[in-house]
Amino acid sequence: MGIVLKHTLKGSIYLYLGTLIGGINVSLLFPNLLGEQQWGVLTILLTLVAMGSQFSQLGLPSVITKYFPLYNNSEVEGFLRFIALSFILSTGIITLLVIIFQSQLMHSYRIDDVSPFFFVFFVCGLIFFTTMLRIITSLLVIQYKTPASFFFVEVLLRVLQSLFLVIYHFTDLNFTGFLGLYLASYILVNLVALIYFQVSKTMKLNLFLERTSGLKIREYIHYGLYTFFNGFGNEMIKNLDLLMLGYLVFNGDILAGKYKSITFFASLILIPLRPLHQILITIVSNNWTDTKNNEIEGIYRDSSFFGIFVSGLIYFLLLFNFNWISELFPIIDEGLLVLTFFGLGTFINAVTGINASLISFSKFFKFNTFSLLISLVVNIVLNYLLIKEFNIIGAAISTGFSTLFLNLIRYYFLKRKFGYSPFTRLNLFQLITIIGLCVLAVFLNHFKLINTQSSIIGSVIISGFFFYYIYNSQSFKKALSK
């Protein structure tokens, strides 16, 4: 079994386990044990942290992915020290900004469940440890330790959060106390990850203190800033709907919690591909040139093939079985259209594969930023126009369309500049067929034309066909050998 398939399978096991825990958290535990209002407040706080952590990361994970292989095989010294100092500086700046704009943030999102001091403490602390964990996992992935990175983020972190939530529920802790425990979960995972570095000898921690010599700091900063805007734009597209729901709608905090629970299910569409994409991106990073490379185009097409069939199957199954799933998880009731539109954007993300990474490794990496800015403007305008009218459905339409628009731009760019295309005529036909099946699933569930028994039997039959086709495909056979 090749490293691609081996790490993909191990990573997928951790991802699915983490997804199961996360699904229980966001659909059952958090809404019921915290209550709708405090679950909504936590959702908004975590969204603010996600945006702030993009500033504190300052493109450093992308710098690691692109330049660490060169550093690891050269006489350059002090690369990790540069990463650590940049992280400390950027986190200090974002902490100062949170302190300055604390009152405006709390007022805009009607956050009155915590004191101003604790708001700053929680948000800034979580930004720090979220960024630290992101840097650690980037270093793990670039050294082919992808399964370990997924274990820390997807499993261990969520298990700790579930445990702390249960402790909160059965003790006299208030909401502020729970937030303190939530922050502690990130601190503990970072400590465990650092211990893993030392014990597994993946990397010596004293390299972070290594003196600098021969570093291309100006190039790192230049690349990092552009990828920062790229990462920030991605995070904005993913979280802008939540922020604008909280800001534009009267009961936005409650709707934000409901919306997050529904869209969590849409995130399942990408779960099997995340470890695969991480491995493929690492392979491309170590073999990239700006000239035509048939192997790289082959990797691009393979990532798209698995996106069409694996993510397409999950998207279809979620829509086809929505009615009985919503009975198990009442908080997502009436969320079929939200899942449809938001899920479509997620599915197209999977289908277009590793397009953003291919652009980021090339000399045209700035295009990622420009395309994101255009898509972000589209997203902002659509959210503003549609959320007031359609609430969470409007937010899902805005995010789904802007994601589709962004990936079409990147697809066209790669096709024009490098001749890379993730599609063949057969792939396009398969893609259209799967989208047609998803439309049919929405129609059947919206008008209650299918019962639980029929949807389960139909799911088993269609899944069997999909798995048979994937198993006998050339892309799967190539993955076995790599």
C-alpha positions in Angstrom: 0.0 0.0 0.0 1.4 3.4 -1.0 2.0 6.3 1.4 -0.9 8.3 -0.3 -3.5 5.6 0.4 -2.1 4.6 3.8 -2.1 8.1 5.2 -5.4 8.9 3.5 -7.0 5.8 5.2 -5.5 6.6 8.6 -6.4 10.2 8.4 -9.9 9.4 7.3 -10.4 7.2 10.4 -9.4 10.0 12.7 -11.5 12.5 10.7 -14.6 10.3 10.8 -14.1 9.7 14.5 -13.7 13.4 15.1 -16.7 14.1 12.8 -18.8 11.8 14.9 -17.8 13.5 18.1 -18.2 16.9 16.4 -21.6 16.0 15.1 -22.8 15.0 18.6 -21.3 18.2 20.0 -22.8 20.7 17.6 -26.2 18.9 17.0 -26.9 17.6 20.5 -24.6 18.5 23.3 -23.8 22.2 22.8 -27.4 23.3 21.8 -29.0 21.3 24.6 -26.5 21.7 27.5 -25.6 25.3 26.8 -29.0 26.4 25.5 -29.8 28.0 22.2 -28.8 31.5 23.2 -25.4 30.7 24.7 -24.6 28.2 21.9 -25.2 31.1 19.5 -22.9 33.4 21.5 -20.2 30.7 21.5 -20.6 30.3 17.7 -20.1 34.0 17.2 -17.1 34.1 19.6 -15.5 31.2 17.7 -16.2 32.9 14.4 -14.4 36.0 15.6 -11.5 33.8 16.8 -11.4 32.2 13.4 -11.1 35.6 11.7 -8.5 36.8 14.2 -6.4 33.7 13.9 -6.0 34.4 10.2 -4.3 37.6 11.1 -2.1 36.0 13.7 -1.1 33.2 11.3 0.0 35.8 8.7 0.3 33.2 6.0 2.9 31.2 8.1 1.4 27.7 7.5 1.7 28.3 3.7 5.2 29.6 4.1 6.0 26.3 6.0 4.4 24.2 3.2 6.3 26.0 0.4 9.7 26.6 2.0 10.3 24.0 4.7 11.3 21.3 2.2 14.0 23.7 0.9 15.1 24.6 4.4 15.2 20.9 5.4 17.5 20.1 2.5 19.9 23.1 2.6 22.4 24.9 4.7 19.9 27.5 5.7 19.5 27.9 9.4 16.9 29.5 11.7 13.8 29.0 9.6 11.7 27.8 12.5 13.0 30.6 14.7 11.7 33.0 12.0 8.3 31.3 12.1 8.2 31.4 15.9 9.1 35.1 16.1 6.7 36.1 13.3 3.9 34.2 15.2 4.6 36.0 18.5 4.7 39.4 16.7 1.5 38.9 14.7 -0.4 37.5 17.8 0.7 40.6 19.8 -0.7 42.9 17.1 -4.0 41.1 16.9 -4.3 41.2 20.7 -3.8 44.9 20.7 -6.5 45.3 18.1 -9.0 43.2 20.1 -8.3 45.3 23.2 -8.9 48.5 21.2 -12.1 47.4 19.5 -13.5 45.2 22.4 -16.4 47.4 23.2 -17.5 47.8 19.5 -17.3 44.0 19.0 -19.3 43.2 22.1 -21.9 45.8 21.2 -22.3 44.9 17.5 -22.9 41.2 18.3 -24.8 41.8 21.5 -22.4 39.8 23.6 -23.3 40.4 27.3 -22.8 37.0 28.7 -19.2 37.7 29.7 -17.3 40.6 31.1 -15.2 42.9 28.8 -12.0 41.6 30.5 -12.9 38.0 30.0 -14.0 38.6 26.4 -10.5 39.9 25.6 -8.9 37.1 27.6 -10.9 34.4 25.9 -10.7 35.7 22.3 -7.0 36.6 22.4 -6.0 33.4 24.3 -7.9 31.2 21.8 -6.4 33.1 18.8 -2.9 32.4 20.2 -3.4 28.7 20.8 -5.4 28.1 17.6 -2.6 29.7 15.6 0.0 27.7 17.5 -1.8 24.5 16.8 -2.2 25.4 13.1 1.6 25.9 12.8 2.4 22.7 14.6 0.0 20.7 12.4 1.5 22.3 9.2 5.0 21.1 10.4 3.6 17.6 10.9 1.9 17.5 7.5 4.9 18.6 5.6 6.9 15.8 7.1 4.3 13.2 6.1 2.7 13.0 9.6 -0.8 13.9 8.4 -2.6 11.3 10.5 -1.1 12.7 13.7 -2.2 16.2 12.8 -5.7 15.0 12.3 -5.7 13.1 15.5 -4.8 16.2 17.5 -7.2 18.6 15.9 -10.2 16.3 15.0 -10.2 13.7 17.8 -8.3 14.8 20.9 -9.5 18.4 20.8 -13.1 17.4 20.4 -13.0 14.7 23.1 -11.7 17.3 25.6 -14.4 19.8 24.6 -17.1 17.2 25.1 -15.6 16.2 28.4 -15.5 19.8 29.6 -19.0 20.5 28.4 -20.3 17.6 30.5 -18.3 18.9 33.5 -19.9 22.3 33.0 -23.4 20.8 32.9 -23.0 18.7 36.1 -21.3 21.4 38.2 -22.1 24.9 39.3 -19.8 26.5 36.7 -21.3 29.5 34.8 -20.9 30.3 31.1 -17.7 32.1 31.8 -16.3 29.1 33.5 -17.2 26.9 30.6 -15.4 29.3 28.2 -12.3 28.9 30.4 -12.5 25.1 30.0 -12.9 25.5 26.3 -9.7 27.5 26.1 -8.0 24.9 28.3 -8.8 22.2 25.7 -6.6 24.1 23.1 -3.8 24.6 25.6 -3.7 20.8 26.5 -3.7 19.8 22.8 -0.8 22.1 22.0 1.1 20.6 24.9 0.5 17.1 23.8 1.5 17.9 20.2 4.8 19.4 21.4 5.5 16.3 23.5 4.8 14.2 20.4 7.4 16.3 18.5 10.0 15.5 21.1 9.1 11.8 21.8 8.7 10.8 18.1 11.8 12.8 17.1 9.8 14.3 14.3 11.6 17.6 15.0 13.9 18.8 17.7 12.3 21.7 19.6 15.6 23.4 20.0 15.5 24.2 16.3 13.1 27.0 17.2 16.1 28.7 19.0 18.5 28.1 16.1 20.4 31.2 14.9 19.4 32.5 11.5 21.6 32.2 8.5 20.9 32.4 4.8 17.2 33.0 5.2 15.3 34.6 2.4 13.2 36.6 4.9 12.0 39.2 2.4 10.8 36.4 0.1 9.1 34.6 3.0 7.3 37.8 4.1 6.2 38.7 0.6 4.8 35.2 0.0 3.4 35.0 3.5 1.5 38.3 3.1 -0.2 37.2 -0.1 -1.1 33.8 1.3 -2.4 35.6 4.4 -4.8 37.6 2.3 -5.7 34.3 0.6 -6.3 32.5 3.9 -8.2 35.5 5.4 -10.4 35.6 2.3 -11.1 31.9 2.6 -12.0 32.3 6.3 -14.2 35.3 5.5 -16.1 33.4 2.9 -16.6 30.5 5.3 -17.6 32.7 8.3 -19.0 35.9 6.8 -22.5 34.4 6.7 -22.3 33.7 10.5 -21.0 37.2 11.3 -23.7 38.9 9.1 -26.4 36.7 10.6 -25.4 37.9 14.0 -25.2 41.5 12.9 -28.2 41.9 10.5 -30.9 39.8 12.1 -32.6 40.5 15.5 -32.2 37.0 16.9 -29.0 36.5 15.0 -27.2 34.7 17.8 -29.8 31.9 17.9 -29.9 31.7 14.1 -26.1 31.5 14.0 -26.1 28.5 16.3 -28.8 26.8 14.2 -27.0 27.6 11.0 -23.6 26.3 12.3 -25.3 23.0 13.2 -26.8 22.6 9.8 -23.7 23.5 7.9 -21.6 21.1 10.0 -23.4 18.3 8.1 -22.3 19.9 4.8 -18.7 19.8 6.0 -19.0 16.0 5.9 -18.8 16.3 2.1 -15.1 17.2 2.4 -14.1 14.9 5.2 -12.7 11.9 3.2 -10.7 14.2 0.9 -8.9 16.3 3.5 -6.2 13.7 4.3 -5.9 12.9 0.6 -5.5 16.6 -0.3 -2.9 17.1 2.4 -0.8 14.3 1.1 -1.1 15.4 -2.6 -0.3 19.0 -1.7 2.9 17.8 0.1 3.9 15.7 -2.9 3.3 18.7 -5.3 5.2 21.0 -2.9 8.3 18.8 -3.1 8.1 18.4 -6.9 6.8 21.7 -8.2 8.1 23.5 -11.2 6.4 26.3 -13.2 6.8 24.4 -16.4 4.3 21.9 -17.8 4.3 18.8 -15.7 2.1 15.9 -16.7 2.5 14.2 -13.2 1.2 17.3 -11.5 -1.8 17.5 -13.9 -2.4 13.9 -13.2 -2.5 14.6 -9.4 -4.9 17.4 -10.1 -7.2 15.1 -12.1 -7.1 12.4 -9.5 -8.0 14.8 -6.7 -11.0 15.9 -8.9 -12.0 12.3 -9.6 -12.2 11.5 -5.9 -14.0 14.8 -5.3 -16.7 13.9 -7.8 -17.4 10.4 -6.6 -16.6 10.4 -2.9 -17.8 13.9 -2.0 -20.6 13.6 -4.6 -21.9 10.4 -2.9 -21.8 12.0 0.6 -23.6 15.1 -0.7 -26.3 13.0 -2.3 -26.7 10.7 0.7 -27.2 13.8 3.0 -29.9 15.2 0.8 -31.5 11.8 0.1 -31.8 10.9 3.8 -32.4 14.4 5.1 -35.9 13.9 6.5 -35.0 11.1 8.9 -31.6 12.7 9.8 -33.5 15.8 10.8 -35.7 13.7 13.1 -32.6 12.5 14.9 -31.1 16.0 15.1 -34.1 18.4 15.6 -31.9 21.5 15.5 -31.4 21.0 11.7 -35.1 20.7 11.0 -36.2 22.8 8.1 -32.6 23.1 7.0 -32.9 21.2 3.7 -32.4 24.2 1.5 -29.6 25.5 3.7 -27.8 22.1 3.3 -28.6 22.1 -0.5 -27.0 25.5 -1.3 -24.2 25.5 1.2 -23.4 21.9 0.3 -23.3 22.7 -3.4 -20.4 25.1 -2.7 -18.6 22.6 -0.6 -19.1 19.9 -3.3 -17.7 22.2 -6.0 -14.7 22.8 -3.6 -14.1 19.1 -3.6 -14.5 18.7 -7.3 -12.0 21.3 -8.2 -9.5 19.6 -6.0 -6.2 21.3 -5.1 -6.5 24.2 -7.5 -5.6 26.9 -4.9 -2.5 25.0 -3.8 -1.3 24.6 -7.4 -1.6 28.4 -8.0 0.1 29.1 -4.6 3.1 27.1 -5.6 3.5 28.9 -8.9 5.0 32.3 -9.7 1.4 33.4 -10.1 0.5 32.9 -6.4 -0.8 36.5 -6.2 -3.8 35.4 -8.3 -5.2 33.5 -5.3 -5.5 36.7 -3.4 -7.1 38.7 -6.3 -9.6 36.0 -7.0 -10.5 35.7 -3.3 -11.1 39.5 -3.1 -13.5 39.4 -6.0 -15.3 36.4 -4.6 -15.4 38.1 -1.1 -17.1 41.2 -2.6 -19.7 39.0 -4.3 -20.3 37.2 -0.9 -20.7 40.4 1.1 -23.1 41.9 -1.4 -25.2 38.7 -1.6 -25.2 38.2 2.2 -26.4 41.8 2.7 -29.2 41.5 0.1 -30.4 37.9 1.0 -30.0 37.5 4.8 -32.5 40.2 5.6 -35.0 38.6 3.3 -34.4 34.8 3.7 -32.3 34.6 6.9 -30.2 31.4 7.0 -31.3 30.3 3.6 -30.1 33.6 2.2 -26.7 33.0 4.0 -26.4 29.6 2.5 -27.2 30.8 -1.1 -24.6 33.6 -0.7 -21.8 31.3 0.5 -22.6 28.5 -2.0 -22.6 30.9 -5.0 -19.5 32.7 -4.0 -17.6 29.4 -3.5 -18.8 28.2 -6.9 -17.7 31.5 -8.4 -14.3 31.4 -6.8 -13.5 27.9 -8.0 -14.6 28.6 -11.6 -12.2 31.6 -11.7 -9.3 29.4 -10.5 -10.2 26.6 -12.8 -10.1 29.0 -15.8 -6.8 30.4 -14.6 -5.0 27.1 -14.3 -6.4 26.0 -17.7 -5.2 29.2 -19.4 -1.7 29.5 -17.7 -0.6 25.9 -17.4 -3.1 23.9 -19.5 -4.1 22.0 -16.4 -7.7 20.8 -16.3 -9.2 18.5 -13.6 -11.9 17.3 -16.1 -12.3 15.0 -19.0 -15.5 14.8 -21.0 -16.4 11.7 -19.0 -15.7 13.5 -15.7 -18.0 16.3 -16.7 -20.8 13.9 -17.6 -20.4 12.2 -14.3 -20.4 15.5 -12.4 -23.7 16.6 -14.2 -25.2 13.2 -13.4 -24.4 13.4 -9.7 -25.8 17.0 -9.5 -28.9 15.7 -11.2 -29.3 13.0 -8.5 -28.9 15.6 -5.8 -31.6 17.7 -7.4 -33.9 14.7 -7.4 -33.1 14.0 -3.7 -34.1 17.5 -2.8 -37.3 17.3 -4.7 -38.3 14.0 -3.1 -37.5 15.2 0.4 -39.0 18.7 0.0 -42.4 17.2 -1.0 -42.2 14.2 1.4 -42.3 11.7 -1.5 -39.9 9.3 0.1 -40.0 7.5 3.4 -37.1 6.4 5.7 -37.1 2.8 4.5 -37.0 3.7 0.8 -34.2 6.3 1.4 -32.0 3.8 3.3 -32.5 1.0 0.7 -31.8 3.4 -2.2 -28.7 4.7 -0.4 -27.3 1.2 0.0 -27.8 0.4 -3.7 -26.4 3.7 -5.0 -23.4 3.5 -2.6 -22.6 0.0 -3.7 -22.5 1.2 -7.3 -20.3 4.2 -6.4 -17.8 2.0 -4.4 -17.6 -0.5 -7.2 -16.8 2.2 -9.8 -14.2 3.8 -7.6 -12.5 0.5 -6.7 -12.1 -0.3 -10.4 -11.0 3.1 -11.5 -7.4 4.0 -12.7 -7.2 6.8 -10.1 -7.7 4.4 -7.3 -5.2 2.0 -8.7 -2.6 4.8 -9.0 -3.3 5.8 -5.4 -2.5 2.2 -4.3 0.9 2.4 -5.9 2.0 5.9 -4.7 
